[in-house]
Amino acid sequence: MFEIGNSLREARLRREVDFAEAETATKIRGKYLRALEDEQFEVLPAQTYVKGFLRTYAEYLGLDGQLYVDEYNSRYVSAEEEAPFRARSTVEGRRRDRTHRRVESNVVIVTLVAIGVITALVIAAWKFGGSSGNPKIPNLLPPATSTAGTTTVPAGVAVVVLKGVRGSSALQVHIGSARGRTLFTGTLEKGRTQRFVARSLWISADRRENLRLIVNGRTRVLLAGPGPVNITVSKSGHVAQTPA
């Protein structure tokens, strides 16, 4: 066990860095950096921000960020608080996976039925099209798709896909704004995906370097560097980003 705040302060003083310089480099407000050194964690918005800020600040000072997160968890986060949170996220993820597979199965069935109907119409037109030998075949093909295996994005909504890359990231996803209805709260692990369809979204992530953002089938570039970020996505697919 070690003192988180004093250790951070000593490392900053050794590097002869003031809070203004640290704020510019880490994109974390100076009052939050000061709160970390004073171990006044209640000043920060939520535990996910505490962990993200701890990791970013420690690594900026040349320290082991994960070591500081682990020390914070051992002293301030109980196992009872963590376990239900992760379990709920896992159950919700499995439920979404089942729903997604069911939708894909229905799409395949509808496509096969449509192909059968079109084939029957072509045969009928060829047999009964008249003496001209050039039967008129009605244009009954389904609408074109935007990309292979995905349907065209409906008007007035954005399709947002978040993928975990390189590591995990704590996420909060709300409709419209930070005060909107919550769609997801949890940790997106490496290799996992979360998909959302809404008129507009507000997304908060504590490790933007571990995320890939895809809006309406197009990968969007996130702000450079590590640390938390707030993202808004409009129904037209416009993306705005600000460091948290």
C-alpha positions as CSV (number, residue, x, y, z in Angstrom):
1,M,0.0,0.0,0.0
2,F,1.3,3.5,-0.8
3,E,-0.1,7.0,-0.7
4,I,-1.6,7.8,-4.1
5,G,-1.7,11.6,-3.7
6,N,1.8,12.1,-2.2
7,S,3.4,9.8,-4.7
8,L,1.8,11.8,-7.6
9,R,2.8,15.1,-6.1
10,E,6.4,14.0,-5.5
11,A,6.7,12.8,-9.1
12,R,5.3,16.1,-10.4
13,L,7.7,18.1,-8.3
14,R,10.6,16.0,-9.4
15,R,9.8,16.8,-13.0
16,E,9.4,20.5,-12.1
17,V,5.9,20.6,-13.7
18,D,3.1,22.9,-12.5
19,F,-0.6,22.2,-12.8
20,A,-1.0,24.5,-15.8
21,E,1.6,22.4,-17.8
22,A,0.1,19.1,-16.6
23,E,-3.4,20.3,-17.6
24,T,-2.3,21.2,-21.1
25,A,-0.5,17.9,-21.6
26,T,-3.1,15.5,-20.1
27,K,-6.3,17.5,-21.1
28,I,-7.4,17.0,-17.5
29,R,-8.6,20.1,-15.6
30,G,-6.1,21.5,-13.0
31,K,-8.7,21.2,-10.2
32,Y,-9.1,17.5,-10.9
33,L,-5.3,17.0,-10.9
34,R,-5.1,18.8,-7.6
35,A,-7.9,16.6,-6.2
36,L,-6.0,13.5,-7.2
37,E,-2.9,14.7,-5.3
38,D,-5.0,15.6,-2.3
39,E,-6.9,12.2,-2.6
40,Q,-10.2,14.2,-2.7
41,F,-11.7,11.7,-5.1
42,E,-15.3,12.8,-4.3
43,V,-14.5,16.0,-6.3
44,L,-14.4,14.0,-9.5
45,P,-17.7,13.2,-11.4
46,A,-17.6,9.4,-11.1
47,Q,-15.4,6.4,-10.3
48,T,-14.8,5.8,-14.0
49,Y,-13.3,9.3,-14.3
50,V,-11.2,8.8,-11.2
51,K,-9.6,5.7,-12.7
52,G,-9.1,7.2,-16.1
53,F,-7.6,10.4,-14.7
54,L,-5.4,8.4,-12.3
55,R,-4.0,6.3,-15.1
56,T,-3.5,9.2,-17.5
57,Y,-1.8,11.5,-14.9
58,A,0.4,8.7,-13.5
59,E,1.6,7.7,-17.0
60,Y,2.2,11.4,-17.9
61,L,4.5,11.6,-14.8
62,G,6.4,8.5,-15.9
63,L,4.7,6.2,-13.4
64,D,2.8,2.9,-13.8
65,G,-0.8,4.0,-14.4
66,Q,-2.3,0.5,-13.7
67,L,-0.6,0.3,-10.4
68,Y,-2.4,3.5,-9.3
69,V,-5.7,2.2,-10.5
70,D,-5.3,-1.1,-8.7
71,E,-4.3,0.8,-5.5
72,Y,-7.5,3.0,-5.8
73,N,-9.6,-0.1,-6.4
74,S,-8.2,-1.9,-3.3
75,R,-8.8,1.1,-1.1
76,Y,-12.0,2.7,-2.4
77,V,-13.9,0.2,-4.5
78,S,-15.4,-2.9,-2.9
79,A,-15.9,-6.2,-4.7
80,E,-19.6,-6.0,-4.1
81,E,-19.8,-2.8,-6.1
82,E,-17.8,-4.1,-9.0
83,A,-19.3,-7.6,-9.4
84,P,-22.9,-6.7,-10.1
85,F,-21.8,-3.9,-12.5
86,R,-19.8,-6.3,-14.6
87,A,-22.4,-9.1,-14.4
88,R,-25.1,-6.8,-15.5
89,S,-23.0,-5.6,-18.5
90,T,-22.3,-9.2,-19.5
91,V,-26.0,-10.3,-19.3
92,E,-27.0,-7.2,-21.4
93,G,-24.3,-8.0,-23.9
94,R,-25.5,-11.6,-24.3
95,R,-29.1,-10.5,-24.7
96,R,-28.1,-8.0,-27.4
97,D,-26.1,-10.7,-29.2
98,R,-29.1,-13.1,-29.2
99,T,-31.3,-10.3,-30.6
100,H,-28.8,-9.5,-33.3
101,R,-28.5,-13.1,-34.4
102,R,-32.3,-13.4,-34.5
103,V,-32.6,-10.3,-36.7
104,E,-29.9,-11.7,-39.0
105,S,-31.8,-15.0,-39.3
106,N,-35.0,-13.1,-40.2
107,V,-33.2,-11.1,-42.9
108,V,-31.9,-14.3,-44.5
109,I,-35.3,-15.9,-44.5
110,V,-36.9,-12.8,-46.1
111,T,-34.2,-12.6,-48.7
112,L,-34.6,-16.3,-49.7
113,V,-38.4,-15.8,-50.0
114,A,-37.9,-12.7,-52.2
115,I,-35.5,-14.6,-54.5
116,G,-38.0,-17.4,-54.8
117,V,-40.8,-15.0,-55.8
118,I,-38.6,-13.2,-58.3
119,T,-37.5,-16.5,-59.9
120,A,-41.2,-17.6,-60.2
121,L,-42.1,-14.3,-61.9
122,V,-39.2,-14.6,-64.3
123,I,-40.3,-18.1,-65.3
124,A,-43.9,-17.0,-65.7
125,A,-43.0,-14.0,-67.8
126,W,-40.8,-16.2,-70.1
127,K,-43.6,-18.8,-70.5
128,F,-46.5,-16.4,-71.0
129,G,-44.9,-13.3,-72.3
130,G,-46.4,-13.5,-75.8
131,S,-45.1,-14.2,-79.2
132,S,-42.6,-11.3,-79.2
133,G,-40.1,-13.5,-77.4
134,N,-39.1,-10.5,-75.2
135,P,-41.2,-10.7,-72.1
136,K,-41.3,-7.7,-69.8
137,I,-39.9,-8.6,-66.5
138,P,-41.2,-6.4,-63.6
139,N,-38.5,-4.7,-61.5
140,L,-39.2,-6.3,-58.1
141,L,-35.6,-6.5,-56.8
142,P,-35.1,-5.3,-53.2
143,P,-33.5,-1.9,-52.6
144,A,-29.7,-1.8,-52.8
145,T,-27.8,-2.1,-49.5
146,S,-25.2,0.3,-48.3
147,T,-22.5,-2.3,-47.5
148,A,-22.5,-6.1,-47.8
149,G,-24.6,-7.6,-45.1
150,T,-26.1,-4.4,-43.8
151,T,-29.2,-2.5,-44.8
152,T,-29.4,1.1,-45.7
153,V,-29.5,3.5,-42.7
154,P,-33.0,4.7,-42.1
155,A,-33.6,8.5,-42.5
156,G,-33.5,10.6,-39.4
157,V,-31.3,8.2,-37.3
158,A,-27.6,7.4,-36.9
159,V,-26.2,3.9,-36.6
160,V,-23.2,4.0,-34.2
161,V,-20.9,1.0,-33.5
162,L,-18.3,1.1,-30.8
163,K,-15.5,-1.5,-30.9
164,G,-13.0,-2.3,-28.2
165,V,-9.4,-2.3,-29.5
166,R,-6.1,-2.7,-27.6
167,G,-7.8,-2.7,-24.2
168,S,-10.9,-2.0,-22.2
169,S,-12.8,1.4,-21.8
170,A,-15.5,2.4,-19.4
171,L,-18.5,3.8,-21.4
172,Q,-21.7,5.7,-20.7
173,V,-24.1,6.1,-23.6
174,H,-27.2,8.3,-23.4
175,I,-29.8,9.5,-25.9
176,G,-29.3,13.1,-27.0
177,S,-27.2,14.4,-24.0
178,A,-25.6,13.5,-20.7
179,R,-29.0,13.8,-19.1
180,G,-30.8,11.7,-21.7
181,R,-32.0,8.1,-21.2
182,T,-29.2,5.7,-20.5
183,L,-28.6,3.1,-23.2
184,F,-25.4,1.5,-21.8
185,T,-23.2,1.8,-18.8
186,G,-20.3,-0.6,-18.4
187,T,-16.9,-1.6,-19.7
188,L,-16.3,-2.4,-23.4
189,E,-13.6,-5.1,-23.4
190,K,-11.1,-5.6,-26.2
191,G,-12.7,-7.5,-29.1
192,R,-16.3,-6.7,-28.1
193,T,-18.8,-4.5,-29.9
194,Q,-21.8,-2.3,-28.9
195,R,-24.2,-1.0,-31.6
196,F,-26.7,1.8,-31.1
197,V,-29.4,3.3,-33.4
198,A,-30.9,6.7,-32.3
199,R,-31.6,10.2,-33.6
200,S,-28.6,11.5,-31.5
201,L,-26.2,10.1,-28.9
202,W,-24.0,11.3,-26.2
203,I,-21.0,9.0,-25.4
204,S,-18.5,9.3,-22.5
205,A,-15.3,7.1,-22.6
206,D,-12.4,7.0,-20.2
207,R,-9.9,5.5,-22.6
208,R,-10.5,6.9,-26.1
209,E,-7.3,5.2,-27.4
210,N,-9.0,1.8,-26.8
211,L,-12.0,2.6,-29.0
212,R,-13.0,2.5,-32.6
213,L,-16.0,4.7,-33.6
214,I,-18.0,3.8,-36.7
215,V,-21.0,6.0,-37.7
216,N,-23.3,5.0,-40.5
217,G,-20.7,2.5,-41.8
218,R,-17.8,5.0,-41.7
219,T,-14.9,4.8,-39.2
220,R,-14.3,8.2,-37.5
221,V,-11.0,9.3,-36.2
222,L,-11.0,10.0,-32.4
223,L,-9.0,12.7,-30.7
224,A,-5.3,11.8,-30.5
225,G,-3.7,10.8,-27.3
226,P,-4.9,8.8,-24.2
227,G,-7.6,9.7,-21.7
228,P,-11.3,10.4,-21.5
229,V,-13.5,12.0,-24.2
230,N,-17.1,13.1,-24.6
231,I,-18.6,12.4,-28.1
232,T,-21.9,13.6,-29.6
233,V,-23.4,12.1,-32.7
234,S,-26.2,13.8,-34.5
235,K,-28.9,12.1,-36.7
236,S,-27.1,13.2,-39.8
237,G,-23.9,11.4,-38.6
238,H,-22.0,14.5,-37.6
239,V,-19.5,13.7,-34.8
240,A,-18.2,16.3,-32.2
241,Q,-15.6,15.5,-29.6
242,T,-14.3,17.2,-26.5
243,P,-11.8,16.0,-23.9
244,A,-13.5,15.2,-20.7
